[in-house]
Amino acid sequence: MTDYFLGKREQIAICPEDSYGALGTKTVAADGFIPGMNIVVTPDFAQDWQEVLQTGTDSVEVLSFQPSVHLYPFTMEFVVTDWRWLKYCAFGTVGNVGSGNYTHTFVLNKAVASFTMEWAKRSTSGGNEVITATGCVIKKATLKFTAGTGANAGFIKVTCDCVAQSIAIGTSITTVTANSRTPFQFRMVKYTFEGTEIKEVNNGEFTIDTGIDENKSRYCNSTVNQNIFEPIITVVRYNGRININYNTDAYSTVFSTDAAMTSTNKLEFIENASTNKIVLTFTSPIMTSLKNPTNIDGIDNIDIIMKMTSLAPVATDTLGTY
């Protein structure tokens, strides 16, 4: 019988690069890791071809196609187990302090950090397919959470919009340690609005957008050839949405003041307060929209839709370095 590729048998690992598009001294075996659980990679790889229409011959057909640029965008979605992936979403510098339990303080970089992704599909009868994508960067990352029940509901997921410089197809799968860390769930969310913890959170999302446009890194250069070169961070923007059941005019009042929120505003994900959490502290968050419709059959809720000038992520866990 034929052994088909199954998504649950895939191994998707990432490894930091020493320089853009090159592992250098690093190896997937020694430095690679599985970034989360239930990982889904959705590629949109394309090869651009240029048409040659005529060369003096009496023809109304396309005479040939010439290979042109390579396009390697993809999304990577997974259940969050730790926060190492943030390093590749503008926060390329991380201070690691501690022993046993470590504190990881992320610092925003003006240059994006890159990684290599090894995407391995296993088959005993047909042979493996291993796609190695180098020069990968995260252009935008969106965290989503919603209260839920059931076997697959309620996990905190991140969707990373990525782009690679190049890909190679092989069959050899690198052995990488499986991810056995505890996945984050909706019940581990803690939202603080102007110094007050809000417990009645239904769902929400948070986005970090680096402003990268890979087409701005495509050059007339024979060394780079068909690929892009180093993607460039332009303006980093942060957007959030928190949906809550509410019974106060505090949120509408903030919206109407034409001023930033005051006191402490932050979003936390706490699997264990001492050994596994992250705190995302917002600087000068503003409410950009007020959505609190009448719910004739139930509880009124409100979307707190916000932007902020900067973000200060600090993670705590048992991983020595990020």
Stockholm file with secondary structure:
# STOCKHOLM 1.0

chainA/1-322         MTDYFLGKREQIAICPEDSYGALGTKTVAADGFIPGMNIVVTPDFAQDWQEVLQTGTDSVEVLSFQPSVHLYPFTMEFVVTDWRWLKYCAFGTVGNVGSGNYTHTFVLNKAVASFTMEWAKRSTSGGNEVITATGCVIKKATLKFTAGTGANAGFIKVTCDCVAQSIAIGTSITTVTANSRTPFQFRMVKYTFEGTEIKEVNNGEFTIDTGIDENKSRYCNSTVNQNIFEPIITVVRYNGRININYNTDAYSTVFSTDAAMTSTNKLEFIENASTNKIVLTFTSPIMTSLKNPTNIDGIDNIDIIMKMTSLAPVATDTLGTY
#=GR chainA/1-322 SS CCCCCCGGGCEEEEEECSBTTBCTTCCHHHHCBCCEEEEEEEECCEEEEEEECCSSSSCSSCCEEEEEEEECEEEEEEEESCSGGGGGTTCCEEEEEESSSEEEEEECCSSCCCEEEEEEECCTTTCCEEEEEEEEEEEEEEEEEECCCSSSSSBCEEEEEEECSEEEEECCCCCCCCCCSCCCBGGGEEEEETTEEECCEEEEEEEEECCCCGGGGCCSCTTTTTSCCCCCCCCCEEEEEEEEECCCSHHHHHHHTTSCCCSCCEEEEEEETTTEEEEEEEESCEEEEEECCCCTTSCCEEEEEEEESEEEEEEEESCSCC
#=GC SS_cons         CCCCCCGGGCEEEEEECSBTTBCTTCCHHHHCBCCEEEEEEEECCEEEEEEECCSSSSCSSCCEEEEEEEECEEEEEEEESCSGGGGGTTCCEEEEEESSSEEEEEECCSSCCCEEEEEEECCTTTCCEEEEEEEEEEEEEEEEEECCCSSSSSBCEEEEEEECSEEEEECCCCCCCCCCSCCCBGGGEEEEETTEEECCEEEEEEEEECCCCGGGGCCSCTTTTTSCCCCCCCCCEEEEEEEEECCCSHHHHHHHTTSCCCSCCEEEEEEETTTEEEEEEEESCEEEEEECCCCTTSCCEEEEEEEESEEEEEEEESCSCC
//
